[in-house]
């Protein structure tokens, strides 16, 4: 399993907001970065944003950490972004591609990127959004473009050709990295790697399946049959 993953070019970022989980997964050399967002933090019971963020940055000092703004007005987003960026050299500031009114964040992305703030532009779904982000960003500053391939797939659209086009759009930005966000299964790692995505985010529930990579399918079949048999026996099912 480790060999299969280590042969990939794509970088795996852990996506979560549980301090214990982050501490544990940080020991895994396959994990090349970390991301979180306000929804994950809220679900994890985080009450103090800055305290949590600084604790994560004390744990993760050698890999990038993406931390997201949570304002809806662009001036406040900018203030938060500059503040978050000051917390560590390995911070990537996550900026949503629009606010809740659907107003694009392209001007903000331009201002921050040209102030040398390393951004992770998030919640991107469309190719037009990718094009506008690419046009707004500085070509000399690192940038992560997070396209939510999993959510695109939820709408019935094949994410593989969708992400391939996004990769082509970003080809003119030497410092831009395409991130496959919201994966639904481990297969997405190999799909994203094949089309040249630079990063994929994986949540803890999907990371728990890493041990299945390369598993013998005959053995997996036998284990599945055994599970069905054991559960039926435990339930005491009979047919008269």
C-alpha positions as a Markdown table, in Angstrom:
| # | Residue | x | y | z |
|---|---|---|---|---|
| 1 | Unk | 0.0 | 0.0 | 0.0 |
| 2 | Unk | 2.7 | 2.5 | 1.0 |
| 3 | Unk | 4.6 | 1.6 | -2.2 |
| 4 | Unk | 1.6 | 2.3 | -4.4 |
| 5 | Unk | 1.0 | 5.7 | -2.8 |
| 6 | Unk | 4.6 | 6.7 | -2.7 |
| 7 | Unk | 4.8 | 6.2 | -6.4 |
| 8 | Unk | 2.2 | 8.9 | -7.0 |
| 9 | Unk | 3.1 | 12.4 | -8.0 |
| 10 | Unk | 0.1 | 13.9 | -6.3 |
| 11 | Unk | 0.3 | 15.3 | -2.7 |
| 12 | Unk | -2.2 | 14.1 | -0.1 |
| 13 | Unk | -3.5 | 16.8 | 2.3 |
| 14 | Unk | -5.4 | 15.8 | 5.4 |
| 15 | Unk | -8.7 | 17.6 | 5.8 |
| 16 | Unk | -10.1 | 18.0 | 9.3 |
| 17 | Unk | -10.4 | 19.9 | 12.5 |
| 18 | Unk | -9.8 | 17.4 | 15.3 |
| 19 | Unk | -6.6 | 18.2 | 17.1 |
| 20 | Unk | -6.0 | 14.5 | 18.2 |
| 21 | Unk | -6.6 | 13.4 | 14.6 |
| 22 | Unk | -4.3 | 16.0 | 13.2 |
| 23 | Unk | -1.6 | 15.1 | 15.7 |
| 24 | Unk | -1.8 | 11.4 | 14.8 |
| 25 | Unk | -1.9 | 11.9 | 11.0 |
| 26 | Unk | 1.0 | 14.3 | 11.1 |
| 27 | Unk | 3.2 | 11.3 | 11.9 |
| 28 | Unk | 2.4 | 9.8 | 8.5 |
| 29 | Unk | 5.0 | 10.8 | 5.9 |
| 30 | Unk | 2.5 | 10.4 | 3.1 |
| 31 | Unk | 0.6 | 13.4 | 4.3 |
| 32 | Unk | 2.1 | 16.5 | 2.7 |
| 33 | Unk | -0.2 | 19.2 | 4.1 |
| 34 | Unk | -3.3 | 20.0 | 6.0 |
| 35 | Unk | -6.6 | 21.9 | 5.4 |
| 36 | Unk | -9.6 | 22.8 | 7.4 |
| 37 | Unk | -12.7 | 25.0 | 7.1 |
| 38 | Unk | -15.3 | 26.6 | 9.4 |
| 39 | Unk | -17.8 | 23.7 | 8.8 |
| 40 | Unk | -15.3 | 21.1 | 9.9 |
| 41 | Unk | -14.2 | 23.2 | 12.9 |
| 42 | Unk | -17.8 | 23.8 | 14.0 |
| 43 | Unk | -18.5 | 20.0 | 13.8 |
| 44 | Unk | -15.4 | 19.3 | 15.8 |
| 45 | Unk | -16.6 | 21.7 | 18.5 |
| 46 | Unk | -13.9 | 24.4 | 18.0 |
| 47 | Unk | -15.0 | 27.5 | 19.9 |
| 48 | Unk | -12.0 | 29.8 | 19.5 |
| 49 | Unk | -10.8 | 30.1 | 15.9 |
| 50 | Unk | -7.4 | 31.7 | 16.6 |
| 51 | Unk | -6.6 | 29.4 | 19.5 |
| 52 | Unk | -7.3 | 26.4 | 17.4 |
| 53 | Unk | -5.4 | 27.7 | 14.4 |
| 54 | Unk | -2.3 | 28.5 | 16.5 |
| 55 | Unk | -2.4 | 25.1 | 18.1 |
| 56 | Unk | -2.5 | 23.4 | 14.7 |
| 57 | Unk | 0.4 | 25.6 | 13.6 |
| 58 | Unk | 2.4 | 24.5 | 16.6 |
| 59 | Unk | 1.9 | 20.9 | 15.7 |
| 60 | Unk | 2.4 | 21.3 | 11.9 |
| 61 | Unk | 5.6 | 23.4 | 11.3 |
| 62 | Unk | 7.1 | 21.6 | 8.2 |
| 63 | Unk | 4.1 | 21.4 | 5.9 |
| 64 | Unk | 1.5 | 23.8 | 4.5 |
| 65 | Unk | -1.7 | 24.5 | 6.5 |
| 66 | Unk | -4.8 | 26.0 | 4.9 |
| 67 | Unk | -6.9 | 28.2 | 7.2 |
| 68 | Unk | -10.1 | 29.9 | 5.9 |
| 69 | Unk | -11.5 | 33.3 | 6.4 |
| 70 | Unk | -15.1 | 33.4 | 7.6 |
| 71 | Unk | -16.4 | 36.8 | 6.8 |
| 72 | Unk | -18.9 | 37.6 | 4.0 |
| 73 | Unk | -17.8 | 41.2 | 3.2 |
| 74 | Unk | -14.7 | 41.5 | 1.2 |
| 75 | Unk | -13.0 | 44.2 | 3.2 |
| 76 | Unk | -13.4 | 42.0 | 6.4 |
| 77 | Unk | -12.2 | 39.0 | 4.4 |
| 78 | Unk | -9.1 | 40.9 | 3.5 |
| 79 | Unk | -8.5 | 42.0 | 7.1 |
| 80 | Unk | -8.9 | 38.4 | 8.3 |
| 81 | Unk | -6.7 | 37.1 | 5.5 |
| 82 | Unk | -3.8 | 39.3 | 6.3 |
| 83 | Unk | -4.1 | 38.5 | 10.0 |
| 84 | Unk | -4.2 | 34.7 | 9.4 |
| 85 | Unk | -1.3 | 34.9 | 7.0 |
| 86 | Unk | 0.8 | 36.5 | 9.8 |
| 87 | Unk | 0.4 | 33.4 | 12.0 |
| 88 | Unk | 3.0 | 31.4 | 10.2 |
| 89 | Unk | 5.2 | 31.0 | 7.1 |
| 90 | Unk | 3.5 | 27.7 | 6.2 |
| 91 | Unk | 0.0 | 29.3 | 6.2 |
| 92 | Unk | -2.2 | 29.2 | 3.1 |
| 93 | Unk | -5.2 | 31.5 | 3.4 |
| 94 | Unk | -8.4 | 30.1 | 2.1 |
| 95 | Unk | -10.6 | 32.5 | 0.3 |
| 96 | Unk | -14.1 | 31.5 | -1.0 |
| 97 | Unk | -14.5 | 32.1 | -4.7 |
| 98 | Unk | -17.6 | 34.1 | -4.0 |
| 99 | Unk | -19.4 | 35.5 | -1.0 |
| 100 | Unk | -22.9 | 34.3 | 0.1 |
| 101 | Unk | -24.5 | 36.7 | -2.3 |
| 102 | Unk | -22.7 | 35.2 | -5.3 |
| 103 | Unk | -20.4 | 38.2 | -5.7 |
| 104 | Unk | -17.0 | 37.0 | -7.0 |
| 105 | Unk | -13.9 | 37.4 | -4.9 |
| 106 | Unk | -11.6 | 38.0 | -7.9 |
| 107 | Unk | -10.7 | 41.6 | -7.0 |
| 108 | Unk | -9.8 | 40.4 | -3.4 |
| 109 | Unk | -7.8 | 37.5 | -4.8 |
| 110 | Unk | -5.9 | 40.0 | -7.0 |
| 111 | Unk | -5.1 | 42.3 | -4.1 |
| 112 | Unk | -4.0 | 39.6 | -1.7 |
| 113 | Unk | -2.0 | 37.6 | -4.2 |
| 114 | Unk | -0.2 | 40.8 | -5.3 |
| 115 | Unk | 0.6 | 41.4 | -1.6 |
| 116 | Unk | 2.4 | 38.0 | -1.7 |
| 117 | Unk | -0.3 | 36.2 | 0.4 |
| 118 | Unk | -0.3 | 32.5 | -0.5 |
| 119 | Unk | -3.9 | 31.7 | -1.2 |
| 120 | Unk | -6.0 | 28.6 | -1.4 |
| 121 | Unk | -9.1 | 29.7 | -3.4 |
| 122 | Unk | -11.9 | 27.4 | -2.3 |
| 123 | Unk | -15.5 | 26.2 | -3.2 |
| 124 | Unk | -14.7 | 26.4 | -7.0 |
| 125 | Unk | -17.0 | 24.4 | -9.2 |
| 126 | Unk | -16.9 | 25.9 | -12.8 |
| 127 | Unk | -14.2 | 26.4 | -15.4 |
| 128 | Unk | -15.1 | 30.0 | -15.7 |
| 129 | Unk | -14.3 | 30.4 | -12.0 |
| 130 | Unk | -11.0 | 28.8 | -12.5 |
| 131 | Unk | -10.2 | 31.1 | -15.5 |
| 132 | Unk | -11.1 | 34.2 | -13.4 |
| 133 | Unk | -9.0 | 33.1 | -10.5 |
| 134 | Unk | -6.1 | 32.4 | -12.8 |
| 135 | Unk | -6.4 | 35.9 | -14.3 |
| 136 | Unk | -6.6 | 37.6 | -10.9 |
| 137 | Unk | -3.7 | 35.9 | -9.2 |
| 138 | Unk | 0.0 | 37.0 | -9.4 |
| 139 | Unk | 2.1 | 34.7 | -11.6 |
| 140 | Unk | 5.0 | 34.9 | -9.1 |
| 141 | Unk | 3.1 | 33.9 | -6.0 |
| 142 | Unk | 2.1 | 30.4 | -5.0 |
| 143 | Unk | -1.6 | 29.6 | -5.3 |
| 144 | Unk | -3.8 | 26.6 | -4.7 |
| 145 | Unk | -7.0 | 26.4 | -6.7 |
| 146 | Unk | -9.5 | 24.0 | -5.0 |
| 147 | Unk | -12.0 | 22.6 | -7.4 |
| 148 | Unk | -14.7 | 20.6 | -5.6 |
| 149 | Unk | -14.6 | 17.6 | -7.8 |
| 150 | Unk | -16.6 | 15.4 | -5.4 |
| 151 | Unk | -19.5 | 17.9 | -5.4 |
| 152 | Unk | -19.2 | 18.2 | -9.2 |
| 153 | Unk | -19.6 | 14.4 | -9.3 |
| 154 | Unk | -22.6 | 14.6 | -7.0 |
| 155 | Unk | -24.4 | 16.5 | -9.7 |
| 156 | Unk | -23.9 | 13.7 | -12.3 |
| 157 | Unk | -20.9 | 15.3 | -14.0 |
| 158 | Unk | -17.8 | 13.1 | -14.6 |
| 159 | Unk | -15.1 | 14.9 | -12.5 |
| 160 | Unk | -12.2 | 13.5 | -14.5 |
| 161 | Unk | -12.6 | 15.4 | -17.7 |
| 162 | Unk | -13.8 | 18.4 | -15.7 |
| 163 | Unk | -10.6 | 18.5 | -13.7 |
| 164 | Unk | -8.5 | 17.8 | -16.8 |
| 165 | Unk | -9.8 | 21.1 | -18.3 |
| 166 | Unk | -9.2 | 22.9 | -15.0 |
| 167 | Unk | -5.6 | 21.7 | -15.2 |
| 168 | Unk | -5.2 | 23.0 | -18.7 |
| 169 | Unk | -6.6 | 26.4 | -17.7 |
| 170 | Unk | -3.9 | 26.7 | -15.0 |
| 171 | Unk | -1.1 | 25.7 | -17.3 |
| 172 | Unk | -0.1 | 29.4 | -17.8 |
| 173 | Unk | 0.4 | 29.9 | -14.0 |
| 174 | Unk | 3.7 | 28.2 | -13.0 |
| 175 | Unk | 3.1 | 28.6 | -9.3 |
| 176 | Unk | -0.5 | 27.5 | -9.3 |
| 177 | Unk | -1.5 | 24.1 | -7.9 |
| 178 | Unk | -4.8 | 22.3 | -8.7 |
| 179 | Unk | -6.4 | 20.7 | -5.8 |
| 180 | Unk | -9.1 | 17.9 | -6.1 |
| 181 | Unk | -11.4 | 18.7 | -3.2 |
| 182 | Unk | -14.2 | 16.7 | -1.6 |
| 183 | Unk | -13.2 | 13.3 | -2.8 |
| 184 | Unk | -15.7 | 10.5 | -2.2 |
| 185 | Unk | -13.4 | 7.4 | -2.4 |
| 186 | Unk | -9.8 | 6.3 | -2.6 |
| 187 | Unk | -10.1 | 5.8 | -6.3 |
| 188 | Unk | -10.2 | 9.6 | -6.6 |
| 189 | Unk | -6.5 | 9.7 | -5.5 |
| 190 | Unk | -5.5 | 7.7 | -8.6 |
| 191 | Unk | -7.8 | 9.5 | -10.9 |
| 192 | Unk | -6.5 | 12.9 | -9.7 |
| 193 | Unk | -2.9 | 11.8 | -10.0 |
| 194 | Unk | -3.5 | 10.5 | -13.6 |
| 195 | Unk | -4.8 | 13.8 | -14.9 |
| 196 | Unk | -2.0 | 15.8 | -13.2 |
| 197 | Unk | -3.7 | 17.3 | -10.2 |
| 198 | Unk | -1.1 | 18.5 | -7.7 |
| 199 | Unk | -3.0 | 18.0 | -4.5 |
| 200 | Unk | -6.0 | 16.0 | -3.2 |
| 201 | Unk | -7.6 | 16.6 | 0.2 |
| 202 | Unk | -8.7 | 13.5 | 2.2 |
| 203 | Unk | -10.9 | 13.5 | 5.3 |
| 204 | Unk | -10.3 | 11.1 | 8.2 |
| 205 | Unk | -13.0 | 8.7 | 7.2 |
| 206 | Unk | -11.5 | 8.3 | 3.7 |
| 207 | Unk | -7.9 | 8.2 | 5.2 |
| 208 | Unk | -9.0 | 5.3 | 7.3 |
| 209 | Unk | -9.4 | 3.2 | 4.1 |
| 210 | Unk | -5.8 | 3.7 | 3.1 |
| 211 | Unk | -5.0 | 0.2 | 4.3 |
| 212 | Unk | -7.3 | -1.2 | 1.6 |
| 213 | Unk | -5.1 | 0.0 | -1.2 |
| 214 | Unk | -3.6 | -3.1 | -3.0 |
| 215 | Unk | -5.7 | -5.5 | -0.9 |
| 216 | Unk | -6.2 | -9.0 | -2.4 |
| 217 | Unk | -9.7 | -9.0 | -3.9 |
| 218 | Unk | -10.3 | -12.7 | -3.2 |
| 219 | Unk | -9.4 | -12.2 | 0.4 |
| 220 | Unk | -11.7 | -9.1 | 0.5 |
| 221 | Unk | -14.5 | -11.2 | -1.0 |
| 222 | Unk | -14.1 | -13.9 | 1.7 |
| 223 | Unk | -14.1 | -11.3 | 4.5 |
| 224 | Unk | -17.3 | -9.8 | 3.1 |
| 225 | Unk | -19.0 | -13.2 | 3.0 |
| 226 | Unk | -17.8 | -13.9 | 6.6 |
| 227 | Unk | -19.2 | -10.5 | 7.7 |
| 228 | Unk | -22.6 | -11.3 | 6.2 |
| 229 | Unk | -22.6 | -14.7 | 7.8 |
| 230 | Unk | -21.5 | -13.5 | 11.3 |
| 231 | Unk | -24.1 | -10.6 | 11.3 |
| 232 | Unk | -26.9 | -13.0 | 10.3 |
| 233 | Unk | -25.9 | -15.4 | 13.1 |
| 234 | Unk | -25.6 | -12.5 | 15.6 |
| 235 | Unk | -29.1 | -11.4 | 14.7 |
| 236 | Unk | -30.4 | -14.9 | 15.2 |
| 237 | Unk | -32.2 | -15.1 | 11.8 |
| 238 | Unk | -34.1 | -18.2 | 10.9 |
| 239 | Unk | -36.4 | -19.3 | 8.1 |
| 240 | Unk | -39.0 | -21.8 | 8.9 |
